[in-house]
Amino acid sequence: YRAELFPCKIEEEGEEIKIKFLEPQEPSAPGQSAVVYDGEECLGGGVIK
């Protein structure tokens, strides 16, 4: 399953990375994956808390 892509801002907070969407989004369920792309290049991802 691949969700729609949304622009976001990435912030480092201590040992965590926070992803903040530039426009309001429906909440994601804990345990789902968040993946960050720059065009076709995958920059990284993690599990939503």
C-alpha positions in Angstrom: 0.0 0.0 0.0 1.3 3.4 -0.9 -0.4 6.6 0.5 -0.5 9.9 -1.2 2.7 12.0 -0.9 2.6 15.2 1.3 5.2 18.0 1.7 6.8 18.1 5.1 9.5 19.5 7.3 11.9 17.3 9.2 13.2 18.4 12.6 15.8 16.6 14.9 14.8 16.6 18.6 17.4 14.8 20.7 17.6 11.2 19.4 14.3 11.5 17.6 13.3 12.9 14.2 10.0 14.7 14.0 8.1 15.0 10.7 5.8 18.0 10.5 3.4 18.3 7.6 3.1 21.7 5.9 -0.7 21.2 5.6 -3.1 19.5 8.1 -3.4 15.7 7.6 -5.6 12.9 9.0 -3.8 11.4 12.0 -1.8 8.2 11.4 -2.1 5.2 13.6 0.8 4.3 15.9 2.8 1.4 14.5 2.4 2.6 10.9 5.5 3.5 8.9 6.5 7.0 7.8 8.9 7.2 4.9 10.5 10.4 3.5 11.4 10.8 -0.1 13.2 13.5 -2.1 11.7 12.9 -5.5 12.4 9.2 -6.2 15.1 8.9 -3.6 14.2 7.4 -0.2 15.9 9.4 2.5 14.7 7.3 5.4 11.7 6.2 7.5 10.5 5.0 10.8 7.6 3.8 12.9 5.0 6.3 14.0 4.7 6.5 17.8 
